[in-house]
Amino acid sequence: VMNNYCHTWNVKSLAQELNMSESTFKKRMYKEVGSVNEFVNKLKIVESLRRLRRTTDSLTQISNDLGFCSSSYFTQVFTRHIGVLPSRIRDYFNNSSFNEES
């Protein structure tokens, strides 16, 4: 998943990738991390945080690179997980000494 953010990951494709039946994969996935979509979105949000901190890529570019269907959906998912807009996070990184601590 982390090497191919743009791929549309779902239960079937992830189960095939792991050589598991869909039902076994689903049971294990829900037990460990919840829904496939939420798991994949969490990975994407972590990567978006890294890129907001370390690059000057636009929100649209980050959204596209991570496979979100639109930058507005990316903003919605990001805000749901982090609690603030991605642009506010970028402003924070740009206006603090946080970037100096790598």
C-alpha positions as CSV (number, residue, x, y, z in Angstrom):
1,V,0.0,0.0,0.0
2,M,2.7,2.4,1.0
3,N,4.6,2.0,-2.3
4,N,1.5,2.5,-4.4
5,Y,-0.8,5.1,-2.9
6,C,-2.6,5.8,-6.2
7,H,-3.8,2.2,-6.6
8,T,-7.5,1.7,-5.6
9,W,-7.0,-0.6,-2.7
10,N,-10.0,-2.7,-1.6
11,V,-10.5,-6.0,0.3
12,K,-10.2,-8.1,-2.8
13,S,-6.9,-6.6,-4.1
14,L,-5.3,-6.5,-0.6
15,A,-6.3,-10.1,0.1
16,Q,-4.9,-11.2,-3.3
17,E,-1.7,-9.2,-2.6
18,L,-1.3,-11.2,0.7
19,N,-2.4,-14.5,-0.7
20,M,-5.4,-14.7,1.6
21,S,-9.1,-15.4,1.1
22,E,-11.2,-12.2,1.2
23,S,-13.1,-13.4,4.3
24,T,-10.0,-14.2,6.3
25,F,-8.4,-10.9,5.3
26,K,-11.6,-9.0,6.2
27,K,-11.8,-10.6,9.7
28,R,-8.1,-9.9,10.4
29,M,-8.2,-6.4,9.1
30,Y,-11.3,-5.4,11.1
31,K,-9.9,-7.0,14.2
32,E,-6.6,-5.2,13.9
33,V,-7.2,-1.8,12.3
34,G,-10.8,-1.4,11.2
35,S,-12.0,-0.9,7.6
36,V,-9.7,-1.1,4.6
37,N,-10.5,2.5,3.6
38,E,-9.7,3.9,7.0
39,F,-6.5,2.0,7.1
40,V,-5.4,3.2,3.7
41,N,-6.5,6.8,4.4
42,K,-4.5,6.8,7.7
43,L,-1.3,5.8,5.7
44,K,-2.0,8.5,3.2
45,I,-2.5,11.1,5.9
46,V,0.8,10.1,7.5
47,E,2.5,10.6,4.1
48,S,0.8,13.9,3.5
49,L,2.0,15.2,6.9
50,R,5.6,14.2,5.8
51,R,5.2,16.0,2.5
52,L,3.6,19.1,4.1
53,R,6.5,19.4,6.4
54,R,9.3,18.6,3.9
55,T,8.2,19.8,0.5
56,T,6.7,22.8,-1.2
57,D,4.3,20.6,-3.2
58,S,0.8,22.1,-3.5
59,L,-2.1,20.5,-1.7
60,T,-3.5,19.5,-5.1
61,Q,-0.2,17.8,-6.0
62,I,-0.1,16.0,-2.7
63,S,-3.7,15.0,-3.0
64,N,-3.2,13.7,-6.6
65,D,0.0,11.8,-5.7
66,L,-1.7,10.1,-2.9
67,G,-4.6,9.0,-5.0
68,F,-7.4,11.1,-3.5
69,C,-10.2,11.7,-6.0
70,S,-10.0,15.4,-5.4
71,S,-8.2,17.9,-3.3
72,S,-11.4,18.8,-1.5
73,Y,-11.9,15.1,-0.5
74,F,-8.2,15.0,0.7
75,T,-8.9,18.1,2.8
76,Q,-12.0,16.5,4.3
77,V,-10.2,13.2,5.1
78,F,-7.1,15.1,6.5
79,T,-9.2,17.3,8.7
80,R,-11.3,14.4,10.0
81,H,-8.1,12.6,11.0
82,I,-5.9,15.5,12.2
83,G,-8.5,18.0,13.3
84,V,-7.2,21.0,11.3
85,L,-6.9,21.9,7.6
86,P,-3.8,20.8,5.8
87,S,-3.0,24.4,4.9
88,R,-2.9,25.3,8.6
89,I,-0.4,22.4,9.2
90,R,1.8,23.6,6.4
91,D,1.7,27.2,7.8
92,Y,2.6,25.8,11.2
93,F,5.6,23.9,9.8
94,N,6.7,27.0,7.8
95,N,6.4,29.4,10.7
96,S,8.1,27.4,13.5
97,S,11.4,25.9,14.4
98,F,9.8,22.5,14.0
99,N,11.3,22.0,10.6
100,E,14.8,22.5,12.0
101,E,14.3,19.3,14.1
102,S,14.7,16.5,11.6
